[in-house]
Amino acid sequence: MKKLLFLFSAAILVVLSACGDSGAEKEIDTIVLADAGWDSIRVHNSIAQKIIEEGYGYDTDVIAGSTAATFQGFIDGDINVYMEVWTDNIKEVYEEAIEAGDVERVATNFDDNIQGLYVPTYVIEGDEERGIEPMAPELRTVEDLKKYPEIFEDPEDPGRGRVINAPSGWAVADAINDKFDAYGLEETMNNFMPGSDSAIVADLTSAYNSGDAWVGYYWSPTAVTAQYDLTLLEEPAFDEEIWKDTKATEFPPNDVVVAVHKDLPEQAPELVEFLRNYETSSALTEEALSYMDDNDASAEEAAVWWMNEHEDIWTGWVSDEVAEKIKGTLQ
């Protein structure tokens, strides 16, 4: 009898142990992604969410906030997946997080991006079709801007120019602040920090449609750079030492990467395997962003459109079985 009781107890322990292991394998039910405030990350979030939900059966959620806030949440484990880490914009905190093992880089989403201060091309070259004469034909560099306060006049401060910075809370805004000092722009220009990406777009769109001068921060890939004829103002070639000291060079080349919190590979290894295969380009991203703009569509709608257009791409990120589950939901 004692032997039977022992065997029965051992069997119960094995069953409980197995149940515990099973629970550990699926210890996360909701995958949380970061929304740091721009449309391309929202599109990539939506593509990933569609695949994660329909292909793998997880729920998803998004935490929105500034770059600094969302990346801190990522390090802390409140966020599981970051679909667009602009690594050189947050170089120090990103590298510290990687070295500490708090987050893991799993893929390069795209690496053919550019960013900086843009003007509509007609400011320099004019636009004969629209009857616009060149306003600053000698404008070439960011430093040249200080010669043209009257061209880029600040409507709230006549006599001085206005440069539209990145929104407050974006890491790149600090770099542009440093450029203002390095190039002496504060002599004649005001450094205007808008509240959001949409505020930049609204300001640029209004100026562009009216044929007025405008200068401000933007980046590619975006619907804006796909839609409008813009010229990126020149800066000295990127130099790491100068960049660290004054930011008086062009922006560093950015690997825009997909990263996961350190716990996710154990919590959901099949999802991390999918994310390791995730790869697009600026041109592919701009297709979705242009669709959003042309059709007044949401990021979710653009993601579905993009996945229908590029089935050959995203199906290569997942198994055939997972791909079949997802295809039927792309309506």
N, C-alpha and C positions, 0 to 999 in steps of 0.2 A: 504493500500500500504506500509506504513512504517513497519507494522508487517511482510509483505511478504519479504521486503528487509532485515529485521533483520534475519528472518529465513534462507533466501538465504545466507547471509553473514556468519551466524553461520555454515551452512552446508559446505561452502567453507573452513572455518577454521578447521572443523573436518577432511575434506579430506586432507588439507595441513599438519595437525598434524599427520595424519596416515602415509602420505608419509614420513614425517620427521622421525617417529619412525622406519619405514621400512628401511630407509637409515642408521639409527643408528645401527640397528641389523646387517647390512652387511657393516660396515664402513671400513673394511679391505679386500682388494682383493688379496694381495700377502703376503704369510707367509714366513718370512725370518729366516733361520736356521744358526747356527754357525758351521764353520769348523775351528777347532783349530789346525789342522795339522797332524792328524794321521788317519790311515785307518779305525779303528773300528767306529769312529765318522762319517766318510763318509758313511760307510755301513748303520748305523742306520739312518743317514740323508736320504739316498736314500730310505730305507724302508718307513720311515715316509712320504717322499715326494710323493711316489707312492700312498699311502693311502689318503693323503690330496688332491692330484690333481684329482685322478680317483674316489675316494669315495665321496669327499665333494665339488669338483668343484672349489677349490681355485688354484691360481697360486702359485708357490714357487720360492724362490731364496736362495742363500747361500752367506754369507760373510765369507771370509777366513782371517786368521791372527793368531797372537800369542794368547796364553791363556789370557794374560792380556788385549790385545786389544779387543778380541772378547767378553770377559766378561764385559768390560767397555761398549762396544756397546750394550750388552744385558741389562745392568742396564739403559742405556740411552734410550732404546726403539728402537734402530736401528735394533736389532735382536729380534725376537719374541719367538723363541724356541731354547733351548740348549739340545741336545739329550744325551750328555755325560758330565755332570759336575762331575769331580773327586773331591769330596767335601773336602777331607782332604789335597789335594795338594794346594788348595787355601782357606783353612779353614777360615782365618780372613775376607777376602773380601767377601766370600760366605755368612758367617754368618751375616756380616754387611748388605748385600743386602737383606737377608731374614728378618732380624729384622726391616729394614727400610721399608719393604713392596715393594721394587722395583721389586723383582722377587718372584715367587712362585714355590716351589718344588711340583711336581704332581705325580711322580712315582719313584721307584727304577728300573733302567734299569737292572743292575746286581750288585752283592755285593760279588762275589767270585773271586776277582782279586788279583794279587800279583805284586809287582814291586821291583826293586833294581838292584844291580850289578851282572851280570851273567858272567860265563865262560863256554866254551864248556866242557862238562863232560870229554872228553878225556884228557883235561889238567890235571885233577886229577887222573883219572882212567886208562888212555890210551885207545886204541881201537885196539884189537888184529886183528880184521878183516881188518883194514886199515894199520896195521903195525906201529901203533903209540904207543910209550912208554909213561908212565906217566911222565909229565913234572914237576908237583908240587904236589906230592902225599900227602903232609901234609897241603895243602891249604884248609882252611875251612871257614875263616871269611874275612870280608872286611878289617879288620885291618891287617890280615896276608899278604895282598897284598904288603905292603912295604918291605917284605922280598924277593920279587921276581922281582926286576926291570929288571934283565937279561932275565927272561922268557917273560915278556910283554914289551920288549924293544921298545922305541919310535924310529921309523926309522929316525926321524929328530933330535934326541938328544941321540946318543949312550951313554950307561951307565946309562940312566934313563928309567924307565918304562912309559907306557902310559895307562891311564884309559879313556875310551870314555864316556863322560858325556852326558846328554840330550841336545837337541838343544837349542841354545840361544833363549830366549823368552818363554821357557816352565817353568812353576812354579817349577817343580821338579829339574831343573838345580841348583837353589839356594840351595836346600836341599843338593844336592851332594857336592856343594862347601863347605858347613858347615861340612859335613862328612869328607872331606879332612883335614880340620883343626882339627876336633875332634879326628880322628884316626892317625894323624901325617903322612898321606900319602904323603904330599908334600916333606918329607925327601928324598924319592927315586923315586916318581912317578909324572908325569906331568898330569895335568887336562885338557884334550882336549875336547873342545866344538864344535861339528859338526854343520853344517849349517841347517841340516834337518833330519827328520826321515829316509828318503831314503839314506842319507849318512851313517847313522849307519848301516842300513841293508846291503848296498854295502860293507862296511868295514868288517862286520861280515861274510858275505857270502864268500868273498874272502879268509879270514883267515880259515874259516871252510872247504872250499873245498880243501885248501892246507894243512890242518892239522896243522895249526900254532896256537900258543897261542893268545888269545884275551880276553879282559875283558872290560865290558861296561854296561851302563844302558839299561835295557829294561823292559818290563812289559807283563803281560798276562791279557786279551786275545789278541793274535796277531797271524798272520800266522807264524811269526818267531819262537815263542815259541812252536807252534804246529808242525813245520817242523823239527827243530833242537833239538838235545839232549843237553840241557843246564842245568847247575847247578846254582841255586841262592846262592850266598855267604851269610853266616850267619851273623847276627848282634844280639845284645842283644834284648830281647823281648821288644815290644813297651811299652814305659813309657811316658805318656803325659808331665810330667814336664821336663824330660831329653830332649824329643823331642823339646819342646819349647826353651830350653836353648842351646843345642848343636847339635841336630839331630843325636846323637850317639846311636840310637836304630834302629830297623827295621822300615820300613815305616808303618805309621798307617793304620789300616783297612779302606778301602775306600768304602763308598757307592757311586756308580756311578749313578747319578740321572738324571731324565728328569725334566727340569724346564722350566717355561714360564715367559715372562714379565708380570708385574702386570695387564696390560690392556687387555691381550688376553682373559681371561675368559669372559669379557663382549663383546669383539669384535667378538669372535668365540667360543661360549660355547660348541658347538658340537665337535669341534676339541680338546678342552681341555679335554672333557669327554673321547675321544679316547685315548689321551696321558696319562690320569690317569690309563688306563688299560695296558699300554705298559710295558712289562716285558720280559727279556730274561735271559741269563746266559753267563758266560765266554765260556763254551763249545759250546753253540749255536752260539755265535759271532765268535768263531774260525772256525766254519764250513764255514761261509761265507768268512772269511779271507783266509782260505786254498783254497777255490774255486778260489778266485781272483789270488792267487799265482800260483796254478796249471794250470790255464787256461789263464793266462795273461789277466784277465778280469778287467773291470772297477768296481767301487763301485756300479754303477747303475745295471750292469749286474749281479753282485753277489747278489744284493738285490732281483732281480726278481727270480734268481735261488733259493735263500733262501725261498722266499715266496711260490714258487711252492713246495719246499721240506717240508715246515712247515705250510701248510694251516690250520691245526688244531690249531696252536698257534695264528697266526695273526687274523684269523676270530673271535677269542674270544675277540679281542679288540674293535670290531665294531659291529654294528647291522647287521642282516641278509641282509637287503636291501643294505647297503653300501658294504658288502662283495661281493654280487652278481655283483655290478657295477665293482668292482676291478678284480674279477676273470677272466673276459673276456679280460683283458688287459695284462695278464701275459704271454706274448709270448716270 
